[in-house]
Amino acid sequence: MADVSVRKVDALVEFRARLIKFNRELAEDFNAMERRWRDLHDIWNDDMYDRFGTALADVTPGIKRYLAATEKHEAYLRSLIARLKAVTDLR
C-alpha cells in the first residue's frame, strides 16, 4: 500500500459505485423481464415462448450466483477503500 494515491482511491470508489449501480439494475431488469415474459403466456403460447423460458431458466442460477458473489466484492471494496483512505490521510 506504499504507492497509494488519492486518484487511485477515487478510481476504486468510482468502480464500486458503478458495480453497485450495475448490480441493482441487473437484478431489477432481469426480474422485470421474467415477470413480463410470464405475463405474456396467454397471448404468446408457442414453442418459442417455451424456448425463451428455458433460456431464462438456464441463466437465472448464474445471475443469482454473480449477484451473491459481488455483494462480497462490494463489501471488500468498501473496506479496502477505507484502509487506503486512512493511508492517504496519514501523508
C-alpha positions in Angstrom: 0.0 0.0 0.0 3.0 2.3 -0.1 2.2 3.6 -3.6 -1.3 4.7 -2.9 -2.6 8.0 -4.4 -5.9 9.8 -3.8 -6.5 9.3 -7.6 -6.2 5.6 -7.3 -8.6 5.5 -4.3 -11.0 7.7 -6.2 -10.9 5.1 -9.1 -11.8 2.4 -6.6 -14.7 4.5 -5.2 -16.0 5.1 -8.7 -15.7 1.4 -9.7 -17.6 0.3 -6.5 -20.3 2.9 -7.2 -20.7 1.6 -10.8 -20.6 -2.0 -9.6 -23.4 -1.3 -7.2 -25.5 0.5 -9.8 -24.9 -2.2 -12.4 -25.9 -5.0 -10.0 -29.0 -3.2 -8.9 -30.1 -2.6 -12.4 -29.3 -6.1 -13.5 -31.3 -7.6 -10.7 -34.3 -5.2 -11.3 -34.2 -5.5 -15.1 -33.8 -9.3 -15.1 -36.7 -9.7 -12.6 -38.9 -7.4 -14.7 -38.1 -9.3 -17.9 -39.0 -12.5 -16.3 -42.3 -11.1 -15.0 -43.1 -9.6 -18.4 -42.4 -12.9 -20.1 -44.7 -14.8 -17.7 -47.4 -12.2 -18.2 -47.4 -12.9 -22.0 -48.2 -16.6 -21.6 -51.9 -16.1 -22.5 -51.1 -14.4 -25.8 -47.7 -15.9 -26.7 -48.0 -19.7 -26.3 -45.9 -21.3 -29.0 -42.6 -23.2 -28.9 -40.6 -20.0 -28.9 -42.2 -18.9 -25.7 -41.1 -22.1 -24.1 -37.6 -21.8 -25.5 -37.3 -18.3 -24.2 -38.4 -19.6 -20.8 -35.8 -22.3 -20.9 -33.2 -19.8 -21.8 -34.2 -17.6 -18.8 -34.2 -20.7 -16.5 -30.7 -21.6 -17.8 -29.2 -18.2 -17.0 -31.0 -17.5 -13.7 -28.8 -19.5 -11.5 -25.7 -17.8 -12.9 -27.1 -14.4 -12.5 -28.1 -15.2 -8.9 -24.6 -16.6 -8.2 -23.0 -13.5 -9.7 -25.1 -11.1 -7.6 -24.5 -13.0 -4.4 -20.7 -13.1 -5.1 -20.5 -9.4 -5.9 -22.2 -8.5 -2.6 -19.0 -9.7 -1.0 -16.9 -7.8 -3.5 -18.8 -4.6 -2.7 -18.1 -5.1 1.0 -14.5 -5.9 0.4 -14.1 -2.8 -1.8 -15.7 -0.7 0.9 -13.2 -2.0 3.4 -10.2 -1.6 1.1 -11.2 2.0 0.2 -11.4 2.8 3.9 -8.0 1.4 4.6 -6.5 3.1 1.6 -8.1 6.5 2.6 -6.5 6.0 6.0 -3.1 5.6 4.4 -3.5 8.6 2.2 -4.8 10.7 5.1 -1.5 9.9 7.0 0.6 11.6 4.3 
